[in-house]
Amino acid sequence: MAEDACSEVMKRPWTSSYDKHVPPTVDVPDMYLQDFVRESARRHPHAPALTYFGRTITYSELEELIERAAGGLEELGVREGDRVALILPDTPTFVALAYGAMSLGAAVVPFYALWSPAEVADAIRRSSPKLIVVQDVLLPRLRDVLQASKVPTFVSMIDDLSSARMRLTASLGRLLGKLPRASGFRRASELFGERLEARPKASPSELVAAMMFTGGTTGVPKLAALTHRNVASNVYFQKVWFNRKEASDRAIGVLPFFHVYGFGSILALTLAIAAHMVLMPRFDPVEFHRNVLKYNVNLIPGAPTLYLALLKALPQGEMAKWRGVVEMCFSGASPLPVETINRLESITGCRVVEGYGLTETSPVIAANPLYGKRKVGSIGLPMPGTLMAVADPEEPRLLPRGSTGEIVVSGPQVMMGYVGGEENPFFEACGLRWLRTGDIGYADEEWFFYIVDRKKDVIKYKGHSVYPRMIEEALYRHPCVAEAAVIGVPDEVVGENIKAFIALRPECKGKVREEDMIEWAKKELGGHEYPRLVEFRDELPKNLAGKILRRALREEELRRLREQMKEQMKKEG
């Protein structure tokens, strides 16, 4: 049976459902990520690369900034194999320093900008950076932990590279403005020196480009090592899949670059196709909408919460102005509810394309076809040059198509491994190394893949395996539900009880009761699937990529249960 499954997968049967312009495989040349910028600057020197607070930087100017960053970092002692930590929002400074560090053969380590001081301290310990660059607005909160780390730290100003009167020929110290007085910290201007066209010694397939923090397949924070070839493979796959031509697209960079979606699928891809990216350090629905229309943005990479926020904040008539402007709305990071896809497409006319990926895969491994058959609710087909299958969640063997099991992937975009090797998510089968994704799913008769749920999120209710995503999809069909998340709550009688957390649309608040939602769900779901408990919230907890955090809700419930047990023991004692 396992041999049959191997043989089936190795034939890549999903390629028959590819769009006509997509080949079964894609040859990826040995390129460093900075080579993409050099090529874009060579072919399109005057094309706009980045726009930030009204200031536009061309590709030739961006190349100069990157080379100045490489020169400055080398002068400060950064060498091949070192690590440079960036605690920055989406700014030109992030782009220049990240690509400058990679030009030297150093790995960039983006930190989440809203991490607590304790989390930053742990990230520093795990990543051992040569130096740290922090945004000035974050300094008051992180000053103590950064000083305690003893790692040289440089402070970047929030308005770096934004002023219309700036010129690249001016002194970088004057451009970056005045640094708030803070003992032990240095000016970000020191990170930019003479131009240096550096080239690493190690090959792109051996050299780590970025170390990205991820929840890992067990939910424990890990540091994924992505090589230049890992990310470059993904760039090539997406360029072919989405049929992009150079210097013809305009996108918005609002998803954070410290998330792999922002780094690999937005920043790296945009620069590789010489597209124009409008940077937004923070998301504001009204400003986002203005930028779409002002810059004729035709590609919107987003996450479900971004689209939900836009639909909630903007009048339908305003979003209808996207018609004829926005061609595609990409969605990743978490599943996009079917109802949201239908609303978004009917109002704006944009084509919604869902993709699927992981931090560990640089990130994209599957997407729905651009022009051909699309199956709403499916994560789509494997990318060219990528193998996907369903495996036994516990044993190292593939399962036949149609089986439900753990989705696994093999391809050039799959990471080297976790830094420190604390977790091994790989196994060998069919003569290949496969990465376990932690997602439970299946492939249909045409090899479109579907995610049922996260392996660790499956609820055990009276012995039944209940999948939260299926319940959430049903809840999103209710006209009053803006956001929904479902978790299992420990219960002595049934094992785990099913609890739904719901954020109501504003017009429904005070008009719908928790009991009403439970009765409605009974009619939509099976007898063992509907939520027995419902709690309304104004909003649900999310990470910085906009993904709703079931884990945070589960931790809240566990804390509440522990407190209840303590109170009960006090009464009995």
Secondary structure, 3 states (H helix, E strand, C coil): CHHHHHHHHHCCHHHHHCCCCCCCCCCCCCCCHHHHHHHHHHHCCCCEEEEECCEEEEHHHHHHHHHHHHHHHHHCCCCCCCEEEEECCCCHHHHHHHHHHHHCCCEEEECCCCCCHHHHHHHHHHHCCCEEEEEHHHHHHHHHHHHHHCCCEEEECCCCCCCCCCCCCCCHHHHCCCCCCCCCCEEHHHHCCCCCCCCCCCCCCCCEEEEEEECCCCCCCEEEEEEHHHHHHHHHHHHHHCCCCCCCCEEEECCCCCCHHHHHHHHHHHHHCCCEEEECCCCCHHHHHHHHHHCCCCEEEECHHHHHHHHHHCCHHHHHHHCCCCCEEEECCCCCCHHHHHHHHHHHCCEEEEEEECHHHCCEEEECCCCCCCCCCCCEEECCCCEEEEECCCCCCECCCCCCEEEEEECCCCCCEECCCCCCCEEEECCEEEEEEEEEEEECCCCCEEEEEEHHHCEEECCEEECHHHHHHHHHCCCCEEEEEEEEEEECCCEEEEEEEEEECHHHCCCCCHHHHHHHHHHHCCCCCCCCEEEECCCCCECCCCCECHHHHHHHHHHHHHHHHHHHHHHHC
